[in-house]
Amino acid sequence: MSECVFCRIVARKVPASIVQDDGDVLAFRDLNPQAPVHLLLIPKSHIASVSDVTMEQAPIVGQLLGLANRLAKQAGLMDSGYRLVINCGSGAGQSVFHLHLHLLGGRPFRWPPG
Ligand code: DGP
């Protein structure tokens, strides 16, 4: 069994508040939310980071964006706006090395993020 916590969530070995299980991708609530809506969207297959995505795997990133679009609409974020974040590498704040897209909404966001 993988040591990766997100692989373990995919395998239902670690509990998570799953909001969508959609074929190759999964969305669940972040354990440490930074906004009223804070979802993590992941490919079910293990890819450590966005910088590891191969040309063959690139369609999964499109699936993550498509799911983000649907979930943002479901959460009623289209008027207020929302933020999508992928941290790549520990220097950029990545702490879990399984590709994930943060979907954040429900509060204002500053730009630049700092
Ligand atoms: P990042 O810093 O971009 O690698 O984001 C990792 C996020 O994952 C962070 O916001 C906290 C969240 N997280 C870490 N472990 C778990 C977990 O076991 N369950 C859930 N739901 N979220 C987790």
Backbone and ligand atoms as CSV (ligand in chain L), in Angstrom:
chain,resi,resn,atom,element,x,y,z
A,1,MET,N,N,0.854,-1.204,0.000
A,1,MET,CA,C,0.000,0.000,0.000
A,1,MET,C,C,0.884,1.246,0.000
A,2,SER,N,N,0.495,2.220,-0.824
A,2,SER,CA,C,1.277,3.450,-0.944
A,2,SER,C,C,1.342,4.198,0.391
A,3,GLU,N,N,2.455,4.863,0.598
A,3,GLU,CA,C,2.616,5.732,1.767
A,3,GLU,C,C,1.940,7.084,1.531
A,4,CYS,N,N,1.638,7.378,0.278
A,4,CYS,CA,C,1.115,8.704,-0.069
A,4,CYS,C,C,-0.293,8.885,0.509
A,5,VAL,N,N,-0.477,9.959,1.281
A,5,VAL,CA,C,-1.755,10.149,1.967
A,5,VAL,C,C,-2.898,10.323,0.968
A,6,PHE,N,N,-2.650,10.965,-0.169
A,6,PHE,CA,C,-3.741,11.152,-1.128
A,6,PHE,C,C,-4.059,9.835,-1.844
A,7,CYS,N,N,-3.038,8.997,-2.084
A,7,CYS,CA,C,-3.322,7.652,-2.619
A,7,CYS,C,C,-4.160,6.865,-1.609
A,8,ARG,N,N,-3.884,7.068,-0.346
A,8,ARG,CA,C,-4.634,6.350,0.692
A,8,ARG,C,C,-6.064,6.861,0.788
A,9,ILE,N,N,-6.267,8.163,0.501
A,9,ILE,CA,C,-7.644,8.689,0.433
A,9,ILE,C,C,-8.367,8.070,-0.766
A,10,VAL,N,N,-7.669,7.985,-1.912
A,10,VAL,CA,C,-8.265,7.352,-3.103
A,10,VAL,C,C,-8.699,5.922,-2.779
A,11,ALA,N,N,-7.848,5.205,-2.031
A,11,ALA,CA,C,-8.123,3.801,-1.684
A,11,ALA,C,C,-9.087,3.673,-0.509
A,12,ARG,N,N,-9.555,4.823,0.013
A,12,ARG,CA,C,-10.475,4.858,1.173
A,12,ARG,C,C,-9.825,4.247,2.412
A,13,LYS,N,N,-8.491,4.357,2.503
A,13,LYS,CA,C,-7.779,3.881,3.698
A,13,LYS,C,C,-7.606,5.008,4.705
A,14,VAL,N,N,-7.729,6.241,4.228
A,14,VAL,CA,C,-7.714,7.420,5.097
A,14,VAL,C,C,-9.041,8.136,4.859
A,15,PRO,N,N,-9.757,8.495,5.937
A,15,PRO,CA,C,-11.049,9.147,5.737
A,15,PRO,C,C,-10.893,10.556,5.175
A,16,ALA,N,N,-11.834,10.959,4.362
A,16,ALA,CA,C,-11.842,12.317,3.812
A,16,ALA,C,C,-13.283,12.663,3.477
A,17,SER,N,N,-13.549,13.940,3.455
A,17,SER,CA,C,-14.879,14.411,3.069
A,17,SER,C,C,-14.897,14.546,1.543
A,18,ILE,N,N,-15.282,13.474,0.892
A,18,ILE,CA,C,-15.229,13.414,-0.576
A,18,ILE,C,C,-16.468,14.091,-1.145
A,19,VAL,N,N,-16.249,15.011,-2.074
A,19,VAL,CA,C,-17.391,15.721,-2.672
A,19,VAL,C,C,-17.681,15.226,-4.090
A,20,GLN,N,N,-16.700,14.634,-4.748
A,20,GLN,CA,C,-16.937,14.113,-6.097
A,20,GLN,C,C,-15.928,13.021,-6.412
A,21,ASP,N,N,-16.456,11.900,-6.880
A,21,ASP,CA,C,-15.612,10.790,-7.341
A,21,ASP,C,C,-15.977,10.591,-8.795
A,22,ASP,N,N,-15.062,10.977,-9.653
A,22,ASP,CA,C,-15.423,11.164,-11.054
A,22,ASP,C,C,-14.468,10.414,-11.982
A,23,GLY,N,N,-14.518,9.119,-11.963
A,23,GLY,CA,C,-13.672,8.345,-12.880
A,23,GLY,C,C,-12.214,8.421,-12.487
A,24,ASP,N,N,-11.468,9.255,-13.191
A,24,ASP,CA,C,-10.026,9.339,-12.959
A,24,ASP,C,C,-9.637,10.381,-11.915
A,25,VAL,N,N,-10.599,11.170,-11.475
A,25,VAL,CA,C,-10.282,12.279,-10.562
A,25,VAL,C,C,-11.201,12.264,-9.346
A,26,LEU,N,N,-10.687,12.838,-8.265
A,26,LEU,CA,C,-11.418,12.842,-6.994
A,26,LEU,C,C,-11.317,14.235,-6.387
A,27,ALA,N,N,-12.382,14.697,-5.757
A,27,ALA,CA,C,-12.365,15.984,-5.045
A,27,ALA,C,C,-12.807,15.759,-3.608
A,28,PHE,N,N,-12.083,16.375,-2.683
A,28,PHE,CA,C,-12.434,16.269,-1.266
A,28,PHE,C,C,-12.067,17.562,-0.553
A,29,ARG,N,N,-12.632,17.747,0.646
A,29,ARG,CA,C,-12.384,18.988,1.394
A,29,ARG,C,C,-10.992,18.964,2.014
A,30,ASP,N,N,-10.326,20.129,1.947
A,30,ASP,CA,C,-9.007,20.251,2.566
A,30,ASP,C,C,-9.159,20.144,4.089
A,31,LEU,N,N,-8.228,19.431,4.703
A,31,LEU,CA,C,-8.224,19.236,6.157
A,31,LEU,C,C,-7.979,20.548,6.899
A,32,ASN,N,N,-7.304,21.463,6.242
A,32,ASN,CA,C,-6.882,22.713,6.875
A,32,ASN,C,C,-7.334,23.883,5.988
A,33,PRO,N,N,-8.662,24.121,5.945
A,33,PRO,CA,C,-9.199,25.054,4.932
A,33,PRO,C,C,-8.727,26.490,5.113
A,34,GLN,N,N,-8.400,27.114,3.994
A,34,GLN,CA,C,-7.931,28.499,3.966
A,34,GLN,C,C,-9.020,29.446,3.463
A,35,ALA,N,N,-10.197,28.933,3.246
A,35,ALA,CA,C,-11.324,29.729,2.741
A,35,ALA,C,C,-12.590,28.929,3.039
A,36,PRO,N,N,-13.766,29.596,3.034
A,36,PRO,CA,C,-15.016,28.854,3.297
A,36,PRO,C,C,-15.202,27.660,2.358
A,37,VAL,N,N,-14.804,27.815,1.094
A,37,VAL,CA,C,-14.748,26.665,0.179
A,37,VAL,C,C,-13.270,26.374,-0.075
A,38,HIS,N,N,-12.824,25.207,0.281
A,38,HIS,CA,C,-11.435,24.812,-0.008
A,38,HIS,C,C,-11.434,23.321,-0.320
A,39,LEU,N,N,-11.423,23.041,-1.604
A,39,LEU,CA,C,-11.427,21.653,-2.074
A,39,LEU,C,C,-10.082,21.315,-2.680
A,40,LEU,N,N,-9.727,20.048,-2.618
A,40,LEU,CA,C,-8.538,19.525,-3.294
A,40,LEU,C,C,-9.011,18.580,-4.382
A,41,LEU,N,N,-8.502,18.781,-5.579
A,41,LEU,CA,C,-8.868,17.952,-6.721
A,41,LEU,C,C,-7.614,17.208,-7.157
A,42,ILE,N,N,-7.717,15.897,-7.234
A,42,ILE,CA,C,-6.516,15.091,-7.521
A,42,ILE,C,C,-6.795,14.061,-8.611
A,43,PRO,N,N,-5.746,13.679,-9.353
A,43,PRO,CA,C,-5.877,12.477,-10.176
A,43,PRO,C,C,-5.808,11.272,-9.251
A,44,LYS,N,N,-6.542,10.225,-9.578
A,44,LYS,CA,C,-6.478,9.031,-8.723
A,44,LYS,C,C,-5.125,8.336,-8.845
A,45,SER,N,N,-4.521,8.417,-10.020
A,45,SER,CA,C,-3.206,7.802,-10.179
A,45,SER,C,C,-2.142,8.745,-9.620
A,46,HIS,N,N,-1.095,8.162,-9.083
A,46,HIS,CA,C,-0.089,8.968,-8.398
A,46,HIS,C,C,0.826,9.689,-9.380
A,47,ILE,N,N,0.804,11.014,-9.323
A,47,ILE,CA,C,1.766,11.879,-10.037
A,47,ILE,C,C,2.267,12.817,-8.946
A,48,ALA,N,N,3.568,12.868,-8.734
A,48,ALA,CA,C,4.082,13.578,-7.557
A,48,ALA,C,C,3.820,15.076,-7.618
A,49,SER,N,N,3.930,15.649,-8.800
A,49,SER,CA,C,3.882,17.110,-8.891
A,49,SER,C,C,3.488,17.499,-10.316
A,50,VAL,N,N,3.045,18.732,-10.485
A,50,VAL,CA,C,2.645,19.160,-11.831
A,50,VAL,C,C,3.845,19.125,-12.782
A,51,SER,N,N,5.042,19.280,-12.222
A,51,SER,CA,C,6.228,19.259,-13.090
A,51,SER,C,C,6.571,17.840,-13.556
A,52,ASP,N,N,5.887,16.836,-13.018
A,52,ASP,CA,C,6.113,15.450,-13.444
A,52,ASP,C,C,5.091,14.993,-14.485
A,53,VAL,N,N,4.152,15.856,-14.842
A,53,VAL,CA,C,3.103,15.453,-15.792
A,53,VAL,C,C,3.721,15.281,-17.189
A,54,THR,N,N,3.566,14.083,-17.747
A,54,THR,CA,C,4.079,13.818,-19.099
A,54,THR,C,C,3.023,14.229,-20.129
A,55,MET,N,N,3.425,14.279,-21.386
A,55,MET,CA,C,2.471,14.605,-22.456
A,55,MET,C,C,1.310,13.600,-22.446
A,56,GLU,N,N,1.612,12.344,-22.169
A,56,GLU,CA,C,0.562,11.312,-22.145
A,56,GLU,C,C,-0.416,11.545,-20.986
A,57,GLN,N,N,0.120,12.105,-19.895
A,57,GLN,CA,C,-0.735,12.334,-18.714
A,57,GLN,C,C,-1.438,13.684,-18.759
A,58,ALA,N,N,-1.073,14.533,-19.708
A,58,ALA,CA,C,-1.608,15.907,-19.718
A,58,ALA,C,C,-3.141,15.976,-19.705
A,59,PRO,N,N,-3.866,15.051,-20.351
A,59,PRO,CA,C,-5.336,15.151,-20.310
A,59,PRO,C,C,-5.919,15.133,-18.892
A,60,ILE,N,N,-5.196,14.553,-17.939
A,60,ILE,CA,C,-5.719,14.520,-16.564
A,60,ILE,C,C,-5.812,15.943,-15.995
A,61,VAL,N,N,-4.911,16.799,-16.432
A,61,VAL,CA,C,-4.950,18.192,-15.951
A,61,VAL,C,C,-6.207,18.875,-16.493
A,62,GLY,N,N,-6.562,18.559,-17.732
A,62,GLY,CA,C,-7.819,19.072,-18.289
A,62,GLY,C,C,-9.014,18.549,-17.511
A,63,GLN,N,N,-8.958,17.294,-17.093
A,63,GLN,CA,C,-10.067,16.740,-16.295
A,63,GLN,C,C,-10.171,17.454,-14.952
A,64,LEU,N,N,-9.020,17.770,-14.355
A,64,LEU,CA,C,-9.046,18.495,-13.067
A,64,LEU,C,C,-9.680,19.872,-13.252
A,65,LEU,N,N,-9.333,20.549,-14.352
A,65,LEU,CA,C,-9.898,21.885,-14.598
A,65,LEU,C,C,-11.396,21.802,-14.882
A,66,GLY,N,N,-11.792,20.778,-15.632
A,66,GLY,CA,C,-13.222,20.603,-15.917
A,66,GLY,C,C,-14.011,20.369,-14.637
A,67,LEU,N,N,-13.445,19.538,-13.749
A,67,LEU,CA,C,-14.117,19.260,-12.476
A,67,LEU,C,C,-14.138,20.522,-11.615
A,68,ALA,N,N,-13.051,21.275,-11.610
A,68,ALA,CA,C,-13.005,22.525,-10.828
A,68,ALA,C,C,-14.114,23.472,-11.301
A,69,ASN,N,N,-14.272,23.566,-12.591
A,69,ASN,CA,C,-15.303,24.420,-13.168
A,69,ASN,C,C,-16.699,24.013,-12.668
A,70,ARG,N,N,-16.960,22.713,-12.709
A,70,ARG,CA,C,-18.282,22.222,-12.264
A,70,ARG,C,C,-18.484,22.456,-10.775
A,71,LEU,N,N,-17.446,22.185,-9.971
A,71,LEU,CA,C,-17.603,22.315,-8.520
A,71,LEU,C,C,-17.720,23.780,-8.109
A,72,ALA,N,N,-17.013,24.665,-8.822
A,72,ALA,CA,C,-17.137,26.100,-8.523
A,72,ALA,C,C,-18.558,26.568,-8.818
A,73,LYS,N,N,-19.117,26.089,-9.896
A,73,LYS,CA,C,-20.519,26.439,-10.225
A,73,LYS,C,C,-21.454,25.900,-9.146
A,74,GLN,N,N,-21.247,24.617,-8.785
A,74,GLN,CA,C,-22.093,23.995,-7.742
A,74,GLN,C,C,-22.019,24.767,-6.438
A,75,ALA,N,N,-20.839,25.290,-6.119
A,75,ALA,CA,C,-20.641,26.016,-4.851
A,75,ALA,C,C,-21.101,27.464,-4.956
A,76,GLY,N,N,-21.587,27.869,-6.119
A,76,GLY,CA,C,-22.127,29.225,-6.286
A,76,GLY,C,C,-21.057,30.299,-6.311
A,77,LEU,N,N,-19.888,29.955,-6.858
A,77,LEU,CA,C,-18.753,30.892,-6.817
A,77,LEU,C,C,-18.577,31.706,-8.093
A,78,MET,N,N,-19.484,31.550,-9.057
A,78,MET,CA,C,-19.231,32.179,-10.357
A,78,MET,C,C,-19.255,33.706,-10.284
A,79,ASP,N,N,-20.107,34.270,-9.447
A,79,ASP,CA,C,-20.168,35.731,-9.362
A,79,ASP,C,C,-19.048,36.296,-8.501
A,80,SER,N,N,-18.785,35.648,-7.385
A,80,SER,CA,C,-17.775,36.176,-6.452
A,80,SER,C,C,-16.356,35.918,-6.952
A,81,GLY,N,N,-16.202,34.881,-7.758
A,81,GLY,CA,C,-14.869,34.480,-8.219
A,81,GLY,C,C,-14.260,33.450,-7.284
A,82,TYR,N,N,-13.226,32.831,-7.761
A,82,TYR,CA,C,-12.564,31.792,-6.973
A,82,TYR,C,C,-11.126,31.690,-7.444
A,83,ARG,N,N,-10.347,30.964,-6.685
A,83,ARG,CA,C,-8.927,30.830,-7.023
A,83,ARG,C,C,-8.568,29.352,-7.166
A,84,LEU,N,N,-7.797,29.052,-8.211
A,84,LEU,CA,C,-7.228,27.706,-8.396
A,84,LEU,C,C,-5.731,27.814,-8.188
A,85,VAL,N,N,-5.187,26.918,-7.378
A,85,VAL,CA,C,-3.754,26.970,-7.048
A,85,VAL,C,C,-3.158,25.577,-7.175
A,86,ILE,N,N,-2.004,25.513,-7.827
A,86,ILE,CA,C,-1.187,24.292,-7.787
A,86,ILE,C,C,0.186,24.709,-7.273
A,87,ASN,N,N,0.548,24.260,-6.086
A,87,ASN,CA,C,1.890,24.507,-5.569
A,87,ASN,C,C,2.815,23.440,-6.143
A,88,CYS,N,N,3.941,23.877,-6.640
A,88,CYS,CA,C,4.891,22.944,-7.266
A,88,CYS,C,C,6.240,23.045,-6.567
A,89,GLY,N,N,6.541,22.040,-5.750
A,89,GLY,CA,C,7.810,22.017,-5.031
A,89,GLY,C,C,7.673,22.638,-3.652
A,90,SER,N,N,8.519,22.180,-2.727
A,90,SER,CA,C,8.399,22.639,-1.334
A,90,SER,C,C,8.640,24.137,-1.216
A,91,GLY,N,N,9.494,24.706,-2.095
A,91,GLY,CA,C,9.746,26.150,-2.050
A,91,GLY,C,C,8.516,26.965,-2.375
A,92,ALA,N,N,7.565,26.364,-3.075
A,92,ALA,CA,C,6.312,27.055,-3.419
A,92,ALA,C,C,5.176,26.645,-2.490
A,93,GLY,N,N,5.502,25.840,-1.467
A,93,GLY,CA,C,4.484,25.482,-0.484
A,93,GLY,C,C,3.875,24.109,-0.669
A,94,GLN,N,N,4.390,23.316,-1.617
A,94,GLN,CA,C,3.826,21.968,-1.768
A,94,GLN,C,C,4.264,21.106,-0.592
A,95,SER,N,N,3.292,20.524,0.095
A,95,SER,CA,C,3.617,19.673,1.246
A,95,SER,C,C,3.194,18.230,1.018
A,96,VAL,N,N,2.265,18.012,0.113
A,96,VAL,CA,C,1.859,16.636,-0.225
A,96,VAL,C,C,2.269,16.394,-1.671
A,97,PHE,N,N,3.102,15.376,-1.870
A,97,PHE,CA,C,3.676,15.151,-3.200
A,97,PHE,C,C,2.847,14.151,-3.998
A,98,HIS,N,N,1.607,14.568,-4.179
A,98,HIS,CA,C,0.653,13.924,-5.095
A,98,HIS,C,C,-0.077,15.109,-5.719
A,99,LEU,N,N,0.030,15.248,-7.031
A,99,LEU,CA,C,-0.540,16.408,-7.727
A,99,LEU,C,C,-1.939,16.752,-7.204
A,100,HIS,N,N,-2.156,18.012,-6.870
A,100,HIS,CA,C,-3.483,18.454,-6.436
A,100,HIS,C,C,-3.699,19.905,-6.811
A,101,LEU,N,N,-4.942,20.179,-7.129
A,101,LEU,CA,C,-5.398,21.526,-7.472
A,101,LEU,C,C,-6.244,22.009,-6.305
A,102,HIS,N,N,-5.867,23.148,-5.730
A,102,HIS,CA,C,-6.703,23.750,-4.678
A,102,HIS,C,C,-7.787,24.578,-5.359
A,103,LEU,N,N,-9.017,24.416,-4.936
A,103,LEU,CA,C,-10.134,25.282,-5.360
A,103,LEU,C,C,-10.583,26.039,-4.120
A,104,LEU,N,N,-10.364,27.365,-4.161
A,104,LEU,CA,C,-10.641,28.212,-2.992
A,104,LEU,C,C,-11.678,29.262,-3.355
A,105,GLY,N,N,-12.626,29.477,-2.471
A,105,GLY,CA,C,-13.631,30.496,-2.737
A,105,GLY,C,C,-14.399,30.848,-1.479
A,106,GLY,N,N,-15.256,31.857,-1.618
A,106,GLY,CA,C,-16.116,32.250,-0.507
A,106,GLY,C,C,-15.555,33.381,0.323
A,107,ARG,N,N,-14.428,33.936,-0.116
A,107,ARG,CA,C,-13.864,35.132,0.530
A,107,ARG,C,C,-13.053,35.876,-0.520
A,108,PRO,N,N,-12.743,37.172,-0.261
A,108,PRO,CA,C,-11.901,37.890,-1.228
A,108,PRO,C,C,-10.461,37.375,-1.182
A,109,PHE,N,N,-9.760,37.505,-2.300
A,109,PHE,CA,C,-8.352,37.111,-2.389
A,109,PHE,C,C,-7.532,38.288,-2.867
A,110,ARG,N,N,-6.356,38.432,-2.284
A,110,ARG,CA,C,-5.438,39.498,-2.712
A,110,ARG,C,C,-4.617,39.031,-3.898
A,111,TRP,N,N,-4.170,39.987,-4.687
A,111,TRP,CA,C,-3.199,39.694,-5.753
A,111,TRP,C,C,-2.187,40.816,-5.791
A,112,PRO,N,N,-0.872,40.555,-5.788
A,112,PRO,CA,C,-0.270,39.212,-5.791
A,112,PRO,C,C,-0.437,38.503,-4.456
A,113,PRO,N,N,-0.364,37.166,-4.465
A,113,PRO,CA,C,-0.694,36.407,-3.267
A,113,PRO,C,C,0.355,36.531,-2.169
A,114,GLY,N,N,1.611,36.871,-2.508
A,114,GLY,CA,C,2.643,37.007,-1.483
A,114,GLY,C,C,3.326,35.698,-1.156
L,1,DGP,P1,P,0.031,21.784,-0.593
L,1,DGP,O1,O,0.600,22.662,0.499
L,1,DGP,O2,O,-0.250,22.548,-1.882
L,1,DGP,O3,O,0.833,20.527,-0.788
L,1,DGP,O4,O,-1.400,21.345,-0.054
L,1,DGP,C1,C,-1.638,20.182,0.677
L,1,DGP,C2,C,-2.978,20.327,1.327
L,1,DGP,O5,O,-3.410,19.049,1.705
L,1,DGP,C3,C,-2.974,21.175,2.593
L,1,DGP,O6,O,-3.804,22.314,2.381
L,1,DGP,C4,C,-3.555,20.289,3.667
L,1,DGP,C5,C,-4.144,19.144,2.900
L,1,DGP,N1,N,-4.030,17.847,3.536
L,1,DGP,C6,C,-2.893,17.263,3.988
L,1,DGP,N2,N,-3.175,16.052,4.477
L,1,DGP,C7,C,-4.517,15.866,4.314
L,1,DGP,C8,C,-5.398,14.794,4.618
L,1,DGP,O7,O,-5.036,13.742,5.144
L,1,DGP,N3,N,-6.704,14.985,4.306
L,1,DGP,C9,C,-7.159,16.118,3.704
L,1,DGP,N4,N,-8.463,16.201,3.439
L,1,DGP,N5,N,-6.342,17.146,3.397
L,1,DGP,C10,C,-5.050,17.006,3.706
